[in-house]
Amino acid sequence: MKEYTQRLEAIENYLLQWDFPLQPKTLYDPIRYFVRIGGKRIRPLFTVLSGELFGVTMAEALPGAAALE
């Protein structure tokens, strides 16, 4: 089982790899800001942990976890 910090790091890396379009600026600038400020990431962490509980790999759970964030 992975440690908490490894899961959190995987979530952060997944979120930071997103490449949002430049336009419309009023739509994507706030999204870019909130993804990059970080935080506890509790919702995506619980999503990954819940998936692991039911046999889902972290790679499979990351898209859903990112969507919740």
Secondary structure in CASP SS format (residue, H / E / C, confidence):
PFRMAT SS
TARGET T0000
AUTHOR 0000-0000-0000
METHOD secondary structure of the structure
MODEL  1
M C 1.00
K C 1.00
E C 1.00
Y H 1.00
T H 1.00
Q H 1.00
R H 1.00
L H 1.00
E H 1.00
A H 1.00
I H 1.00
E H 1.00
N H 1.00
Y H 1.00
L H 1.00
L H 1.00
Q C 1.00
W C 1.00
D C 1.00
F C 1.00
P C 1.00
L C 1.00
Q C 1.00
P C 1.00
K H 1.00
T H 1.00
L H 1.00
Y H 1.00
D H 1.00
P H 1.00
I H 1.00
R H 1.00
Y H 1.00
F H 1.00
V H 1.00
R H 1.00
I C 1.00
G C 1.00
G C 1.00
K C 1.00
R C 1.00
I H 1.00
R H 1.00
P H 1.00
L H 1.00
F H 1.00
T H 1.00
V H 1.00
L H 1.00
S H 1.00
G H 1.00
E H 1.00
L H 1.00
F C 1.00
G C 1.00
V C 1.00
T C 1.00
M H 1.00
A H 1.00
E H 1.00
A H 1.00
L H 1.00
P H 1.00
G H 1.00
A H 1.00
A H 1.00
A H 1.00
L H 1.00
E C 1.00
END
